[in-house]
């Protein structure tokens, strides 16, 4: 899962600040969705080639980024928006079959 406000160049917003412009439970719901879609270590080999699964995982992480680190009323670009854009771009790569699994490093020895 992508951690909210990780490696940003700006001060992280408090939970209350981040949610000020979003519906009350939106962040908690987005986090729950992202956690349910993340492909964990145990499922990696079985699910790594499922493009829609990989895309959904990335899209849900993008939503968490927006809800946890962005003020929707701000006209200025934010680090949270850029991270969300990066995740959406990555998810499109999976859906368009432009990205594929790089393989497991432990099996390439």
N, C-alpha and C positions, 0 to 999 in steps of 0.2 A: 504494500500500500504506500502511496505517496503521502508523506507527512505534511500536514498543513504548515505553511510558513517556513518550510525547511530551506536553508541556503538562500534566503532572500537578501537583497541588499538594503531592505528597509526594515524598520521596526515592525515586529508582528503586531497585528491588531488583537485586542482582547476579544474574548468570545462575544461579549456584549457589543463591542464596536463592530465586529464583523457581521453580526446578525441584525444590526440596527435597520438595515434596508431590506432584509430578507424575511420571509415568513418564519415565525417562531421556532418551529421544530424542523425546519428545512435542513440545517446542518446535521443534526442527529440522524435524520432519515437518510441523507446522502452518505454519511459515514457507514451506516448499517448496510446500505446497498453496496457500497464499495467493498466492504469486508466480505459480503456474501459472494461477490464476483471475483475477488482476487484469486489468482491461481497460486496455490501454495506449493511447498516443496513436495508434498506427498502426491499431488495431482499433476505436477509439471509435465512428466513424460506422457501422460495420457491426454492432456489437454493443450499442450503447447502448439499444436498445428491447427487448432480450431480458431480460424481467423475471427469469426464473430465473437468468440469468447475473449480473445485477446483485445479486440476493439472495445467491447463492453467494459472490460477491466480498466482500460485507459480512459474511456469517456466518463466513467463513474469517478475516477480519480480527478479528472478535470473539474467536475462539478464540486467535489470536496474542496479543491483549491479555490474556486470562486467564492463559495459560501464561507470559507474559513478565513480568507485573507483579502477580501475585496469589498469596497463600499460601492454598491451599484449606482449610487448617486454621483460618484466622482467622474468627471469627464476626462481626467488624466489617466493615462495608462498606468497600470500597477504591476508589480512583480507577480502577484497572484494571477492576473489576467494573462501575463506572458507564459507562466507555467501551464495554465489551462490551455492556451493556444498550442503550446508544444505537445501536450498530451492529446489534444484533438487531432493535431497533424499526424501524430504517431498512430492514432486509431484509424485514421483514414488510410494510412499506408497498409495497415493490416487488412482493411476491408477491400482495398483495391488490389491486393496481392502484390504490392510493391515491397513489402517487408516479409521476411520469413524467419523462422527460428534459426539462430546461429549455431545451434547444437550445444550439447552438454560438454563442457571442457573436460570433465572427468572421463568421458568416453572417447576422447580424441587422442589419448596418450599412446 
